[in-house]
Amino acid sequence: MQYFKRDNLIMLGILAAMVIGFMAVVYIPQRLRLEEIRGKIATEKNQLASDGQKAAVIPEMLRQVQDLKKVYKNFDRRLPKRQELGGFLREISGHMAEEQLSDQLIEPGNPTPEDLFHTLPIIMRFKGSYLSLGSFLKQLETMERLTRVQKLIIDSENKEKEGILDIELQMNIYFTES
């Protein structure tokens, strides 16, 4: 019986040594590695949440950029020099002729000096159809040089031809002195 106890104790000792060896060699290092990985996962989740909050402002920024593009869409249009005004007025007259606007009268006013530029009011009187007027105004808007329509008077009381409008347009053009 003692022999049986002794063999059992030896087996229990070997088994205990194997369990302790397993714990020391496999389980504890793997548990530490798992805790380290879990810590990295938590850190990455926090970083991802932080980056998500930062990225959430991007659609709002894109909307603001689009709004600013609309506001400053004509920012790159240029102011002509004073000596270029004759060509500018010929260009406007050419656009009027393209749209078959008749009885053209262009009356430039007196330039008004501002801080960084000068304003030249121009009054134009002509006759034409509504579609021709719309097309002419569209061409004014797409011109390289900066123009602004200040006043538009349309009179459809033309007794000569139906569909022909009497139009008076007051606009400002801007130029630099040099």
Number of C-alpha atoms within 10 A of each C-alpha: 6 7 8 9 10 11 12 12 12 12 12 12 12 12 12 12 12 12 13 13 12 12 14 12 11 11 14 12 12 13 12 11 12 12 12 12 12 12 12 12 12 12 12 12 12 12 12 12 12 12 11 11 11 10 11 11 10 11 10 11 11 11 11 12 12 12 12 11 12 10 10 10 10 14 9 10 13 15 18 20 14 14 12 12 15 9 11 16 15 11 14 16 16 12 17 23 13 12 17 17 22 15 11 16 13 17 12 16 12 10 15 11 14 10 5 8 16 19 18 18 20 19 18 16 17 18 23 19 19 16 10 17 20 12 16 19 15 11 14 19 15 12 14 13 17 19 21 13 16 12 11 12 11 13 11 15 12 12 8 7 9 10 12 19 21 20 20 18 17 18 18 19 21 24 23 17 13 8
